[in-house]
Amino acid sequence: MKARTFLTASIVAALLAGVALAAPGHAPGEGHDHGGETPYGKPGDPKKPARVVQVVFREDEGKMLFLPDNFRFRKGEQVRFQLRNNGAVDHEFVIGTVEENLKHMKEMEKNPDMEHDNPNAKRLKPRTTGEILWQFTKAGTFDISCLIPGHRQAGMTGTIVVE
């Protein structure tokens, strides 16, 4: 009986390891699993004050948009992005570097049902809301994108400048 239990536990462990390896962009320090510091900041502290910024997702005449799509913040500023999907399809809001978002966009093309609910990313169904609390700890120019295949190419991208 012990051998059978060990074998079952070994199979479960191997399967779980395979799932962890197969999830693109979700290894610690890679992709969008940002529980700590990144080149563009870190998750916000809910106990501290934050500037509230509202962002609407929508489609309009073949384009997909964030409104607004350009932001300016001060280094060290904490921002509460209040997100609202007014569109007819799912959209997401992913904060990152251009390089990181473009790399992850390619991963999403291979795995389009991948959903983001990480500190720097939120996917929303139509007519729903969500939020991201983020602290911009470093100066620079950063990217926001919807990484669902075709959405960034349809215009769902923007810029964050931290001074």
HELIX and SHEET records of a PDB file:
HELIX    1   1 LYS A    2  ALA A   22  1                                  21    
HELIX    2   2 VAL A   98  LYS A  110  1                                  13    
SHEET    1   A 5 LYS A  42  PRO A  43  0                                        
SHEET    2   A 5 THR A 129  GLN A 135 -1                                        
SHEET    3   A 5 GLN A  78  ASN A  85 -1                                        
SHEET    4   A 5 ARG A  51  ASP A  60  1                                        
SHEET    5   A 5 LYS A  63  LEU A  67 -1                                        
SHEET    1   B 6 ASN A  70  PHE A  73  0                                        
SHEET    2   B 6 THR A 157  VAL A 162  1                                        
SHEET    3   B 6 GLY A 140  SER A 145 -1                                        
SHEET    4   B 6 HIS A  91  GLY A  96 -1                                        
SHEET    5   B 6 ALA A 121  LEU A 124 -1                                        
SHEET    6   B 6 ASP A 117  ASN A 118 -1                                        
END                                                                             
